[in-house]
Every structure is written in C-alpha cells, then in structure tokens.
Amino acid sequence: MKVFRGLPNAAARAPCALTIGNFDGVHLGHQALLARVRAAATGLGLEAAVMTFEPHPREFFAHKAGDLSRAPARIANLRDKLQSLSDNGIDRVIVEHFSAPFAALTPQEFTEKVLVEGLHVKWLMVGDDFCYGARRAGNVQMLLEAGQQYGFHVETLPTVMNGSTRISSSAVRAALNEGDFPHAEALLGHPYAISGHVIHGQKLGRTLGFPTLNLRVPHRPALSGIFIVQVHGLADHPLPAVASLGVRPTVDDSGRVLLEVHVFDFDQGCYGRQVRVEFLQKIRDEEKYIDLPTLTAAIHRDADIARAFFAQRIATAATDRI
C-alpha cells in the first residue's frame, strides 16, 4: 500500500476509486464501505484509495477555539489506522494535513483541486451524511451533481447496524471508555489493541519491582486506567501482562499520555521492538497516590488480579478441552 502525505505529485497520480473519512478505528461500518470501494476498483480496473486527515478535523477546530475538550478521543493511532486500511485491500492512502487553508476550500474548490486534479477520481463512495468544504457547505446532492459535471460516479453507503446499534466511531469510543471490550470487539470486528515501538521510560517501574515496556500515545486515547492485557510481538504467542494507560499522576505532572505494560515473568531487552497490546479487561481507573509505597501496593494488587484472570482463563480452557 502506498501512503502519501498530502496530494500525490503529478507523476504519482492515478485514476482511482476513492472514499473519504477519518476512519478512526476502522470499525465494521468502515469495513463495509472499504469492501465496496475495493470491489468497485477491481471491477473498473482502478486503484482503491482512501483520503483521511491528520489531525482529525474536530481536533483542528478544537485547537483553534482553544477548547481541547471538543477534540474527539482517538481510537487508533495513525500506524494502526494505516495497517487496518491495508488489511482491507486499499492500494493507496492520502493522509491530508488538515489545516486552515484546506478547511477554507469551498465545495467547488475541493471538487476541482482535490478530487479531479489532485486524485483523478473516477468513482467515489461516501456515507449518506457526508459533508465537505468550508463550513461543511457541501452535501451528497452537490457531490452527485459535481460527479455528473466532472465525470466521476458517486455512491453512498447507508448506515451499518449491529443489532439496534448504529456502528460508528462514537459508539466504539463509548464502549472503550466504559471498559466494555466485548462490545468494542463486536463493533470493530476484532479485539481492541494499540501498537507501537517500545521506548525508554524513566525506569521507575524497575525500581518498584515492576519493569515496564513503554509505548508513546501521541493523542488523547479513548480509554484510560489500569487493564489486563496481552502483548503480541515479543514471542510466538501472546504474553500475559498488566498495563497502565494514562498520565501517571503520582509520578508525572506533564500531562503526557503513556502506555506502560508489565509483562509477567519476562525479562528481555525489547527497546525499539514493535509490539501490539491487546486489551482484555479493565481493572480500575487511574488514581493519584500520596507516595510511592502506596502506589507500589496498588500495582501489586493490580498484578494479582491480572494473574488470577489468566489462571482462570487457562483453567477454563483446560475444562473446555475435556
């Protein structure tokens, strides 16, 4: 899969079947849309393409307004989003920098400069509530008319449901915020995980008897707290672990979000390794403790809960095999 930061240059442009969106989480609704794009691209002999945005448009406007509470929490980092798009058969992704000039494009300018000149769109699919251009002035009807004028076909995908629930990024965020991982998995079509490269931390966990592997989380995540997890990428099978995702209020006042994972009975160097941390169950919310001994006692309790969880899972699996 080819990834472009901004519109491809003239030499790299190719006729494509395109869809546009933030694709945070690439849930089952997104997957249905991507499958239709892939099928259309194959049928028409085109490349299957996605245009997505960084930062999220709502995040951009939240910063502009000075009110970061308006910015949506992120389900997935950019690496995980791109991997999901690749897994769904997309040939090229345009990661458009969402900026003031881009936000100011009129619907007509967006059609001409982005869709027609920049991407050579021949087939386009959007959600039935799609809006585009400055002040979200463009709508699906305007896009249909533009397609007739410039020679590209436009389709819309109706809302995808999971029972009585509309599958959306907002619904996934709500499930993750509540620690409801089975519901999140039902909406995503796979277990929820965060991937990244292991970075150096303060080494505080090691001094407390709980060495951790650390992953940087550049955006406000859709969940926080203490979790039972398993780690992929360090062995030929997932390793049991306990994790903290948050701002570590007891030991750090920077507000920087970090994912710290203590892998049970594991003592190998793994800096720079890419791992995937799969979330299984929430233990509790993040707390600020009065001192390090109190924090250490809490970590011991969390580790005991996680070890008991894995012991029970092993026992249940053994019973099921009988």
C-alpha positions as CSV (number, residue, x, y, z in Angstrom):
1,M,0.0,0.0,0.0
2,K,1.3,3.5,-0.9
3,V,0.9,6.2,1.6
4,F,1.0,9.9,0.5
5,R,1.4,12.8,2.9
6,G,-0.8,15.3,1.1
7,L,-1.9,15.0,-2.6
8,P,0.4,12.9,-4.8
9,N,2.6,14.8,-7.2
10,A,1.7,14.7,-10.9
11,A,3.8,11.7,-11.6
12,A,2.3,9.6,-8.8
13,R,-1.4,10.4,-9.6
14,A,-3.5,7.5,-10.9
15,P,-7.2,7.1,-11.6
16,C,-8.8,5.7,-8.5
17,A,-12.0,4.6,-6.7
18,L,-12.0,6.7,-3.6
19,T,-13.6,7.1,-0.2
20,I,-13.1,9.9,2.2
21,G,-13.2,9.9,6.0
22,N,-11.4,9.9,9.3
23,F,-11.6,6.1,9.7
24,D,-10.9,6.2,13.4
25,G,-10.8,2.6,14.5
26,V,-11.8,1.2,11.0
27,H,-14.9,-0.5,12.5
28,L,-17.3,-2.8,10.8
29,G,-19.2,0.1,9.1
30,H,-15.9,1.4,7.7
31,Q,-15.0,-2.2,6.6
32,A,-18.3,-2.5,4.7
33,L,-17.5,0.8,2.9
34,L,-13.9,-0.3,2.1
35,A,-15.1,-3.6,0.7
36,R,-17.4,-1.8,-1.7
37,V,-14.5,0.5,-2.7
38,R,-12.2,-2.5,-3.3
39,A,-14.9,-4.2,-5.4
40,A,-15.6,-1.1,-7.5
41,A,-11.8,-0.6,-8.0
42,T,-11.4,-4.2,-9.1
43,G,-14.3,-4.0,-11.5
44,L,-13.2,-0.8,-13.1
45,G,-9.5,-1.5,-13.2
46,L,-8.7,1.3,-10.8
47,E,-6.6,1.7,-7.6
48,A,-8.6,1.6,-4.4
49,A,-7.9,4.8,-2.5
50,V,-8.7,6.4,0.9
51,M,-8.3,10.1,1.8
52,T,-8.1,10.6,5.5
53,F,-7.0,13.5,7.7
54,E,-4.3,14.4,10.2
55,P,-5.1,15.9,12.6
56,H,-8.8,15.0,12.9
57,P,-10.8,18.0,11.7
58,R,-12.6,18.3,15.0
59,E,-9.2,18.3,16.7
60,F,-8.0,21.1,14.5
61,F,-11.1,23.2,15.2
62,A,-10.8,22.5,19.0
63,H,-7.2,23.8,19.0
64,K,-8.3,26.8,17.0
65,A,-11.1,27.5,19.5
66,G,-8.7,26.9,22.5
67,D,-11.0,24.2,23.8
68,L,-9.3,20.8,23.6
69,S,-12.4,19.2,25.2
70,R,-14.1,19.5,21.8
71,A,-11.4,17.2,20.3
72,P,-12.5,13.6,20.0
73,A,-10.5,10.9,21.8
74,R,-8.6,8.7,19.4
75,I,-9.5,5.0,19.0
76,A,-6.4,4.3,16.9
77,N,-3.0,5.9,16.2
78,L,-2.1,6.6,12.6
79,R,0.1,3.4,12.3
80,D,-2.8,1.2,13.4
81,K,-5.2,3.0,11.0
82,L,-2.9,2.6,8.1
83,Q,-2.5,-1.1,8.9
84,S,-6.2,-1.6,9.0
85,L,-6.7,0.1,5.7
86,S,-4.0,-2.1,4.2
87,D,-5.7,-5.2,5.7
88,N,-8.9,-4.1,3.9
89,G,-7.3,-4.1,0.5
90,I,-6.7,-0.4,0.0
91,D,-3.9,0.4,-2.6
92,R,-3.2,4.0,-1.7
93,V,-3.9,6.3,1.3
94,I,-3.7,10.1,1.1
95,V,-3.1,11.5,4.6
96,E,-4.1,15.1,4.1
97,H,-2.8,17.6,6.6
98,F,-6.0,19.3,7.8
99,S,-5.0,23.0,8.0
100,A,-6.6,26.4,7.8
101,P,-6.1,26.6,4.0
102,F,-7.6,23.2,3.5
103,A,-10.5,23.9,5.8
104,A,-11.2,27.1,3.8
105,L,-11.7,25.3,0.4
106,T,-15.2,25.8,-0.9
107,P,-17.1,22.7,-2.1
108,Q,-16.3,23.7,-5.7
109,E,-12.6,24.1,-5.0
110,F,-12.5,20.8,-3.1
111,T,-14.0,19.1,-6.1
112,E,-11.7,20.6,-8.7
113,K,-8.4,20.8,-6.8
114,V,-8.6,17.7,-4.7
115,L,-10.9,15.2,-6.3
116,V,-10.4,15.9,-10.0
117,E,-7.0,17.4,-10.4
118,G,-5.3,16.0,-7.3
119,L,-6.6,12.5,-7.2
120,H,-8.1,11.7,-10.6
121,V,-11.2,10.3,-9.0
122,K,-13.4,8.1,-11.3
123,W,-15.6,6.5,-8.6
124,L,-16.4,7.9,-5.2
125,M,-18.2,6.4,-2.2
126,V,-19.2,8.4,0.9
127,G,-21.5,8.0,3.9
128,D,-25.1,9.2,3.4
129,D,-24.4,12.1,5.8
130,F,-21.2,13.2,4.2
131,C,-20.4,16.9,4.2
132,Y,-17.4,18.7,2.7
133,G,-15.9,22.1,2.0
134,A,-15.7,25.2,4.2
135,R,-18.4,25.3,6.9
136,R,-19.4,21.8,5.7
137,A,-21.4,23.5,3.0
138,G,-21.2,20.7,0.5
139,N,-23.5,17.7,0.8
140,V,-24.2,14.4,-1.1
141,Q,-26.6,16.1,-3.6
142,M,-23.9,18.6,-4.5
143,L,-21.4,15.8,-4.9
144,L,-23.7,13.9,-7.2
145,E,-24.1,17.0,-9.4
146,A,-20.3,17.5,-9.4
147,G,-19.8,13.9,-10.5
148,Q,-22.1,14.4,-13.5
149,Q,-20.1,17.6,-14.4
150,Y,-16.6,16.2,-14.0
151,G,-17.2,12.6,-15.0
152,F,-17.0,10.6,-11.8
153,H,-19.6,8.2,-10.3
154,V,-20.8,8.8,-6.7
155,E,-22.4,6.2,-4.4
156,T,-23.5,6.5,-0.8
157,L,-23.4,3.8,1.8
158,P,-26.3,3.6,4.3
159,T,-25.7,3.3,8.0
160,V,-24.4,-0.1,9.1
161,M,-26.1,-1.5,12.2
162,N,-25.1,-4.0,14.8
163,G,-28.5,-5.2,16.0
164,S,-30.2,-2.0,17.1
165,T,-26.9,-0.1,17.5
166,R,-25.5,2.2,14.7
167,I,-21.9,1.2,14.2
168,S,-19.8,4.4,14.5
169,S,-16.6,5.6,15.9
170,S,-18.5,7.4,18.6
171,A,-20.1,4.0,19.7
172,V,-16.6,2.4,19.8
173,R,-15.3,5.3,21.9
174,A,-18.1,4.9,24.3
175,A,-17.5,1.2,24.7
176,L,-13.8,1.7,25.3
177,N,-14.4,4.5,27.7
178,E,-16.7,2.2,29.7
179,G,-14.2,-0.7,29.5
180,D,-16.7,-2.8,27.6
181,F,-14.2,-4.7,25.4
182,P,-16.7,-7.3,24.2
183,H,-19.0,-4.6,22.8
184,A,-16.0,-2.8,21.3
185,E,-14.9,-6.0,19.6
186,A,-18.4,-6.5,18.2
187,L,-18.3,-3.1,16.6
188,L,-14.7,-3.3,15.4
189,G,-14.8,-6.9,14.2
190,H,-11.6,-7.7,16.2
191,P,-10.2,-7.3,19.7
192,Y,-9.1,-3.8,20.6
193,A,-5.3,-3.2,20.6
194,I,-2.7,-0.4,20.5
195,S,0.6,-1.0,18.7
196,G,3.8,0.9,18.7
197,H,7.5,0.8,19.3
198,V,8.9,0.3,22.8
199,I,10.6,3.4,24.0
200,H,12.8,4.2,27.0
201,G,11.0,5.5,30.1
202,Q,12.0,6.8,33.5
203,K,12.9,3.2,34.7
204,L,10.7,3.9,37.8
205,G,8.8,0.6,37.3
206,R,12.0,-1.4,37.5
207,T,12.9,0.3,40.9
208,L,9.5,-0.6,42.2
209,G,9.8,-4.3,41.1
210,F,7.6,-4.0,38.1
211,P,9.7,-3.2,34.9
212,T,7.6,-2.0,32.1
213,L,7.8,-1.6,28.3
214,N,6.5,1.8,27.3
215,L,4.6,3.0,24.3
216,R,4.1,6.6,23.4
217,V,0.5,7.6,22.9
218,P,0.6,10.9,20.9
219,H,-3.2,11.7,21.1
220,R,-5.8,11.5,23.9
221,P,-6.9,7.9,23.8
222,A,-10.5,6.7,24.0
223,L,-9.8,4.8,27.3
224,S,-7.6,5.2,30.3
225,G,-7.0,3.3,33.5
226,I,-5.4,0.0,34.6
227,F,-6.0,-3.0,32.4
228,I,-5.4,-6.7,31.9
229,V,-3.7,-7.1,28.6
230,Q,-1.7,-9.5,26.5
231,V,1.3,-8.5,24.4
232,H,1.9,-9.7,20.8
233,G,5.3,-9.4,19.1
234,L,7.7,-10.5,21.8
235,A,7.2,-14.3,21.4
236,D,5.5,-16.8,19.2
237,H,2.4,-16.4,21.4
238,P,0.8,-13.5,23.3
239,L,2.3,-12.8,26.7
240,P,0.1,-12.1,29.8
241,A,0.5,-8.6,31.3
242,V,-1.0,-5.7,33.2
243,A,-0.9,-2.2,31.8
244,S,-1.5,1.4,32.8
245,L,-2.7,3.8,30.1
246,G,-2.9,7.5,31.2
247,V,-0.9,10.4,32.5
248,R,0.6,8.8,35.6
249,P,-0.5,11.5,38.1
250,T,1.5,10.1,41.0
251,V,4.9,10.5,39.3
252,D,4.5,12.9,36.4
253,D,2.7,16.3,36.1
254,S,3.5,16.8,32.4
255,G,0.1,15.5,31.2
256,R,1.9,13.3,28.7
257,V,0.0,10.1,27.9
258,L,1.9,6.8,28.2
259,L,1.1,3.2,27.9
260,E,3.1,1.2,30.4
261,V,3.0,-2.6,30.3
262,H,4.4,-5.0,32.8
263,V,4.8,-8.4,31.1
264,F,4.7,-11.2,33.7
265,D,7.8,-13.4,34.0
266,F,9.5,-11.6,31.2
267,D,13.0,-10.1,31.4
268,Q,14.4,-9.4,28.0
269,G,15.5,-6.2,26.3
270,C,12.9,-5.0,23.8
271,Y,13.6,-1.3,23.2
272,G,12.8,-0.4,19.6
273,R,10.6,-3.5,19.1
274,Q,7.2,-3.1,17.6
275,V,4.5,-4.7,19.8
276,R,0.7,-4.9,19.9
277,V,-1.0,-4.5,23.2
278,E,-4.4,-6.2,23.2
279,F,-6.9,-5.1,26.0
280,L,-8.8,-7.8,27.7
281,Q,-10.4,-6.3,30.8
282,K,-10.4,-3.1,32.8
283,I,-9.3,-3.3,36.4
284,R,-9.9,0.3,37.6
285,D,-9.5,3.9,36.8
286,E,-6.1,5.7,37.1
287,E,-5.5,7.3,40.6
288,K,-3.1,9.7,42.2
289,Y,-1.4,8.3,45.3
290,I,0.2,10.1,48.2
291,D,3.6,8.4,47.9
292,L,5.5,5.6,46.1
293,P,4.9,2.9,48.7
294,T,1.1,3.4,48.3
295,L,1.5,3.3,44.5
296,T,3.6,0.1,44.7
297,A,0.9,-1.6,46.9
298,A,-1.7,-0.7,44.3
299,I,0.4,-2.1,41.5
300,H,0.8,-5.4,43.5
301,R,-3.0,-5.6,43.8
302,D,-3.5,-5.0,40.1
303,A,-0.9,-7.6,39.2
304,D,-2.5,-10.2,41.4
305,I,-5.9,-9.5,39.8
306,A,-4.4,-9.9,36.3
307,R,-2.5,-13.1,37.3
308,A,-5.8,-14.6,38.7
309,F,-7.6,-13.7,35.4
310,F,-5.0,-15.6,33.3
311,A,-5.0,-18.5,35.7
312,Q,-8.8,-18.7,35.5
313,R,-8.7,-18.5,31.7
314,I,-6.2,-21.3,31.5
315,A,-8.3,-23.5,33.8
316,T,-11.4,-22.7,31.7
317,A,-9.7,-23.7,28.5
318,A,-8.5,-26.9,30.0
319,T,-12.0,-27.8,31.2
320,D,-13.4,-27.0,27.7
321,R,-10.9,-29.5,26.2
322,I,-12.1,-32.3,28.4
